[in-house]
């Protein structure tokens, strides 16, 4: 049995589901080039003693040179929060925010995340992203509120067009339940 709120959200957003499913956003390259200094600070901050990030000989033997830790992936795609030369403010995972606005679901959480890695990120790489809405689920209610789940796949590519990773975000966006 569905609630009145589920029915209202379902009716209001039903036509949006096919309109948004499959839509992609080319977010372009991030604002920061992969640099060795960033890699060292990340390895230091996370106390990552993997010799791939500390010993050039090991890095050369194993990966053909320096690489960034896979856990740094999102560092390279994030826009700077302040940039005096920026024409417009682009948020990380911009497609998610556009969906929230279109569906009028102001709250959201990430319910799952999966990453499949491709070629490693190397110093000098500029990472671009393409965000694609792959699924929008049915309206449902849980302890957080009433809304819809959706999945956005983010494809990361370097300046050579090589796929660095594909990351799938599963989210639930909702209107809070009245207390």
LINWO-V505177 format. One record per residue. RES is the residue in one small letter. SS is DSSP state (2 for helix, 1 for strand, 0 for the rest). PHI is phi as a letter, one per 20 degrees, with the letter a starting at -180 (NA if undefined). D_LAST is the distance of its C-alpha to the last C-alpha in whole Angstrom. Layout:
# LINWO-V505177
{{RES SS PHI D_LAST} {RES SS PHI D_LAST}}
This chain:
# LINWO-V505177
{{x 0 NA 20} {x 0 e 18} {x 0 e 15} {x 2 f 16} {x 2 f 14} {x 2 g 16} {x 2 f 19} {x 2 f 18} {x 2 f 18} {x 2 g 21} {x 2 f 23} {x 2 f 23} {x 2 d 24} {x 2 g 26} {x 2 f 29} {x 2 f 28} {x 2 g 28} {x 2 f 32} {x 2 f 33} {x 2 e 31} {x 0 f 32} {x 0 n 35} {x 0 f 35} {x 1 d 36} {x 1 c 36} {x 1 e 39} {x 1 e 38} {x 1 m 42} {x 1 f 43} {x 0 f 41} {x 0 e 42} {x 0 c 43} {x 0 f 46} {x 0 f 47} {x 0 c 49} {x 2 g 50} {x 2 f 49} {x 2 f 45} {x 2 f 46} {x 2 f 48} {x 2 f 45} {x 2 f 42} {x 2 f 45} {x 2 f 45} {x 2 f 41} {x 0 e 40} {x 0 l 44} {x 0 e 45} {x 0 e 48} {x 0 g 49} {x 2 f 53} {x 2 g 52} {x 2 d 50} {x 0 c 53} {x 0 c 56} {x 2 f 58} {x 2 f 60} {x 2 f 58} {x 2 g 55} {x 2 f 59} {x 2 f 60} {x 2 e 56} {x 2 c 55} {x 0 m 57} {x 0 p 56} {x 0 f 53} {x 0 c 50} {x 0 e 46} {x 0 g 44} {x 2 g 42} {x 2 f 39} {x 2 e 40} {x 2 g 39} {x 2 f 36} {x 2 g 38} {x 2 e 40} {x 0 d 38} {x 0 f 36} {x 0 f 37} {x 0 f 37} {x 0 f 35} {x 0 c 38} {x 0 b 41} {x 0 f 43} {x 0 e 44} {x 0 f 41} {x 0 e 41} {x 0 b 37} {x 0 e 34} {x 0 d 34} {x 0 e 31} {x 0 g 31} {x 0 l 30} {x 2 g 30} {x 2 g 30} {x 2 g 26} {x 2 f 25} {x 2 f 27} {x 2 f 25} {x 2 g 22} {x 2 f 23} {x 2 f 25} {x 2 e 22} {x 0 l 20} {x 0 d 17} {x 0 f 17} {x 1 d 16} {x 1 a 18} {x 1 c 19} {x 1 e 23} {x 1 d 23} {x 1 a 27} {x 1 b 30} {x 1 c 33} {x 1 c 37} {x 1 d 40} {x 1 e 43} {x 0 d 46} {x 0 f 48} {x 0 f 48} {x 0 e 47} {x 0 c 50} {x 0 g 51} {x 0 n 51} {x 0 f 49} {x 0 d 47} {x 0 d 44} {x 1 d 42} {x 1 c 39} {x 1 c 38} {x 1 d 35} {x 1 c 35} {x 1 f 32} {x 1 d 33} {x 1 b 30} {x 1 c 27} {x 1 e 25} {x 1 f 23} {x 1 f 20} {x 1 b 18} {x 1 c 14} {x 0 c 13} {x 0 f 11} {x 0 f 11} {x 1 r 10} {x 1 d 13} {x 1 a 16} {x 1 c 20} {x 1 e 22} {x 1 b 25} {x 1 c 28} {x 1 c 30} {x 1 e 34} {x 1 d 35} {x 1 e 39} {x 1 d 41} {x 1 c 45} {x 0 e 47} {x 0 f 50} {x 0 e 52} {x 0 n 49} {x 0 e 49} {x 1 f 46} {x 1 e 44} {x 1 a 41} {x 1 c 39} {x 1 d 35} {x 1 d 32} {x 1 d 29} {x 1 d 26} {x 1 c 23} {x 1 c 19} {x 1 d 18} {x 1 b 15} {x 1 d 12} {x 1 f 9} {x 0 f 6} {x 0 f 4} {x 0 e 0}}
